[in-house]
Amino acid sequence: MRRSASIGVIPIIPFDRSSPVPFYLQIYEGVRAAITSGRLSPGQRLPSTRTLAEELQISRYPVFSAFDQLLQEGYLDGKVGSGTFVRYNIPDEVSRPIGARRPSPHTASTPVAEPTPRDESRQTSDFGPLAVNCPALDRFPSEIFGRLIRRHATAPYDLLAYGDPAGYGPLREAIAEYLRTARAVDCDAGQVLIINGSQMGLMIAALALTKPESAVCVEEPGYPGAKQALCTAGATVIPVAVDKEGIDVAALARLDSPVSLVHVTPSHQYPLGMSMGLARRLELLRWAGRADAWILEDDYDSEFRYASRPVGSLQGMDSDNRVIYLGTFSKVIYPALRLGYMVVPRQLVDTFIRIRTALDILSPTLPQLVVNDFLRDGQFARHLRRMRAVYVGRRDALLDALQQDAADVLTIGNTDAGLHVVAFLRDGIDDHDVVRRAASLGIHPAPLSSCYMGPGARPGLLIGFGSSDEPVLRSAVRTLAGVIRDLK
Amino acid sequence: MRRSASIGVIPIIPFDRSSPVPFYLQIYEGVRAAITSGRLSPGQRLPSTRTLAEELQISRYPVFSAFDQLLQEGYLDGKVGSGTFVRYNIPDEVSRPIGARRPSPHTASTPVAEPTPRDESRQTSDFGPLAVNCPALDRFPSEIFGRLIRRHATAPYDLLAYGDPAGYGPLREAIAEYLRTARAVDCDAGQVLIINGSQMGLMIAALALTKPESAVCVEEPGYPGAKQALCTAGATVIPVAVDKEGIDVAALARLDSPVSLVHVTPSHQYPLGMSMGLARRLELLRWAGRADAWILEDDYDSEFRYASRPVGSLQGMDSDNRVIYLGTFSKVIYPALRLGYMVVPRQLVDTFIRIRTALDILSPTLPQLVVNDFLRDGQFARHLRRMRAVYVGRRDALLDALQQDAADVLTIGNTDAGLHVVAFLRDGIDDHDVVRRAASLGIHPAPLSSCYMGPGARPGLLIGFGSSDEPVLRSAVRTLAGVIRDLK
């Protein structure tokens, strides 16, 4: 711990030169914690990067990186190198959205609908050009991963028996470490539960936290799998509109019925793609405290972020133990592995394990042993870096193709992260119809309207770029544009 | 199809010399179908084995085997070789239990309790002497199975993506064939869903078939995992007493509330071990028709039967599509594989797939590829035969040890099948206390009272013999007996 005396604006930044945590991350987290805890006041000037670097006796580079990330995420205002300030008057302005203030085209009033989502089944067997939720399996390091599978092909007897329903201990440790470092999740291994992909986490939370007397809220538009899990658990599901900053917390607060749980995708809103800014995050956490509600943070693909480093987790900002954090290896390894994880507030761990036991007792051991090695050998980090480069290339190719060959029929939305792009259709076009016709030609975008529960769905397409290489993407976009033009 | 004209008691036995189905099984199923359909009347004399063998132009041996099995299962009366008769007047006597009529020591009136089972958590992390539900992992053919895992360590890309949530097609085919042959299940591959062990099947059925206005019934005593799934799904669970024949159908029929689902273990009642006789099966099916209820047939370990061949499934007797059949590879391969299957009436298939998708989308692909090969290479059948011999030896060693070293403190129950034996304690002993003390010495029987929901639990122990070899069993029994004696 070092005390920054010279400038007076950073009361305490925990900093340890011998820690394995990168310098920039220590600084980022230290400043972020000082802001969210109120130790740094809104409007306060931060020390220059040079001053802070001298103070910490390190080069300026990690300080630059940390400040840049804090600017990206809306904690700071200004320009790195010429003066940075804490951005918001947190006590007074917490309920006002940050960032661009013009109304998002997707903002809608909050429809309170019956839990009758229209077409919730995700096209799980789809695998082909423009398919959503599918990673670059053609670039998967099969040989490396296969070697790890072979390594564990004959496991010791005790690993063949029923194991710990919370998951294989060493893997829980490895995941906790990864999440603390890469996602600023505040957790230890005892809070990590190994599950069969994030869908199971949605179901466990739905079964654990749904109460007969209260509703659960989802983003509108939002992830169909979440609604599916909540409805299956018997919950009354209320869709709440998102704007450019994510879920409309003011609309949440106006609901008549008590709310026990809200499902959000703060890193990368599904399906529209924006990330939730700092003020909205604080507003959401504060609302949850007032409403005595749980927040289910679904961090399904935050590893792939192209314009900036991944945004820290909402869970890491929560001092009230109200956030359940969900992640998966489906996008970063492969879907058929069926392995994911959830980080659970300590007071819920026993309940969640009991429900998981009722679901299917535990995850299979072999994939856990393999992924544990993959993480610990450093292969996982290398694989992520390689895949980010692959996806930047594929995304750029898709955007080029959309602009060149489909600009007359599709309007492109947010493209900063993830494995798909949203493109809007002209009002009046039935996106399910487009998807059916495209599927008959072997092309598999998903309908945006399936992500809506209430009225007011915008027609559009979720166009995946993860699973196909550039030439396939270009050709698929031309075919897709043709399908849409033929509808006119 | 051959018509047996000479004797007149077997109207039609489908028999095909060129079929891969063994002769004895064709005869067994033909006669069974004739009885359950009413084409063979109660009291009717069957042709002699010699006559039938001549009629079918085969040796007497398969006819002997078929009749022996039908006698074991209570379809026939008499003695093979000296005259056999259809055992029951099915139209008139269907509500009367067959077999030994003296009241079972386990018969109790039907307590209608709140769904507050006492200790439902199964000791999933227990692995050691006398542990229940654990197969002979020390005798598992790790090399053979490991070779299959290595074969699939690098799978084609399309098998890494989301696949069919119903499961890998070739495996569904292989399981359907296995179940038709070995368990007389009436199904095709389209009705087979691959799940993560039978526990997931319990949960899917619970979520699909629980209705707010009706109750679900379980056997008392019964399998704690079933109650756990049903309670988690929000069902009102009513325990119904079992007698020597299985669940008391008359008690089911007397219930005031409507019943949507009943969970039963007809092949091998969990935990007491008896199998449900023909009359009780028919009675149960008929009750389900009247009550418009579903039957969940949990066939968790029917492969291991020592006194006779496995009893045919209840599902195969059901002409009304009311039975959901559940099975698992946990006992016959290994628990940490997490692979099982359910056979679903056609009208429920889509609903069950939708719920399974909400739970965790699909089972991992790798274990499905491996088990598919294991089944199709014939290794599975070989493994089952070897394991039956291993378990007979271990069961006999356990029974010997219990008789020699624990007869003063434990009364042995049914021992014909499965991987555990029930042993009753003197009334007044707290079986949880025995289990705790035994666990502190590294021995892991389970408390019988955990299998009860209502009052009237008999104290006892479920003593597993699957996972330990003979010397370990003997020594563990001596230690266990000492623990119980010390309580006095």
Interface residues (C-beta under 8 A of the other chain):
Chain A: S121 R122 T124 S125 D126 F127 A131 N133 C134 L137 D138 F140 S142 E143 F145 G146 R147 I149 R150 A153 T154 A155 Y157 D158 L159 L160 A161 Y162 G163 D164 P165 I195 N196 G197 Q199 M200 M203 L207 G225 Q228 A229 C231 T232 A233 G234 Y334 P335 A336 L337 R338 L339 R354 I355 T357 A358 L359 D360 I361 L362 S363 P364 T365 L366 P367 S467
Chain B: S121 R122 T124 S125 D126 F127 A131 N133 C134 L137 D138 F140 S142 E143 F145 G146 R147 I149 R150 A153 T154 A155 Y157 D158 L159 L160 A161 Y162 G163 D164 P165 I195 N196 G197 Q199 M200 M203 L207 G225 Q228 A229 C231 T232 A233 G234 Y334 P335 A336 L337 R338 L339 R354 I355 T357 A358 L359 D360 I361 L362 S363 P364 T365 L366 P367 S467
